[in-house]
Amino acid sequence: MQNFRNYKMVEPEKSKKKLHNNNSTNGKPEGKTMKSPLGDKIIIDTVGARSGTCVFHNFLYALLFLFGALYFGYLCDKPTFQHYSAQYPYLGHLENLFVVIEDYSPFHQFMQSDEEFFESMKRTSPEQEENLDAPPPFRIFTKDELSRYDGSEGSPGLYLAFLGKVFDVSKGKDYYGPGGGYAFFSAKDGSRAFVTGQFDEAGLTDDLTGLATSDYLGLKEWEEFYGKDYTPVGVLQGRYYNQQGEPTQEWIQVQEKIAIAIKDKDKKDVEKQTFPPCNMEWSSEKGTRFWCTAKSGGVKRNWVGVPRRLFYPGREERCACIRTTGPPSIDPASKENRGDLDNAHLKEYEGCAQDSFECWKAK
Ligand code: HEM
């Protein structure tokens, strides 16, 4: 349907008057008349503000026109505009202004090219936001490559390797970055030093030769710590991973030793419950005193026990509190009622009564 909103409907007589009285420069009407489909006359008012005579206005309009033309040019072909703005500094300022206008304009989206618009939609889509949090791609590092990741100025990042796995530790830059207390761990695999505390060049190595079984528990804890607190970004080609990024035989052996250490610890835990450590104190006059209480060695129980020397092959002897009633721990179905007193790993302290809760070892 035709839109009459900008048309003035006037009665034929009034219309004539208006045509001759209003804003006519030469006595002729400036509004066009046309016949309304409804039969009335319509005037389209095309009379604008008269400014053609004012120099200042003309200058202002020329400036506006130039600004508009440049903005149009900028919108149509940004790369070319940027090319010229790099050569002419005043165009560079103008470009900054256009960028601001573009950023804050409510019509921003309509002024973008289709490619820009879809690109920005992709950037702000929920999937893309998820991807921004996604870990960086997995990579196989050589020793040389990793050595550049020490977090210093110009370095590509702050990484360290543990048992051949490379972690991005940039969020812990206060520890690992230049000047940090643990900066010596960055850009290399110094796994051994994590359990030996030897932080010099010789100690900061991935060679674990000669470590005790219990050290492997420490390694496991650090392995879990880095896996939980930091993002893995790849593997270090060498001792623990081959060129294809697959675990080597040495890595498998380390994992086996860790498994043994865990079993050993579990065993020790059982052993600690069965043979709780004694309390101990030492004085220069009397020597060492060993004694048992219902929570000695940190093991809470409903019996006190008597001190005995505990021997296990390959381990140092220690004092254990031994249960004196009930069946032996190794044969709970037995009718015996001497607790663990007859266990083969135990010896009595010299000069100590069999049923005493304390014993002394001369200095
Ligand atoms: C073998 C010995 C040690 C090793 C391998 C070691 C290693 C580390 C590492 C790698 C970190 C950074 C953890 C992170 O990324 O969040 C750390 C933090 C820390 N270490 Fe050690 N450390 C050792 C001994 C010690 C000792 C003996 C002390 C204290 C006397 C100590 C005090 C600290 C403190 C206070 C922090 C910061 C903890 C925090 O604010 O979250 N460390 N250690």
Boltz pocket constraint, residues with backbone or C-beta under 6 A from the ligand:
constraints:
  - pocket:
      binder: B
      contacts: [[A, 172], [A, 175], [A, 182], [A, 185], [A, 193], [A, 194], [A, 195], [A, 196], [A, 197], [A, 198]]
      max_distance: 6.0
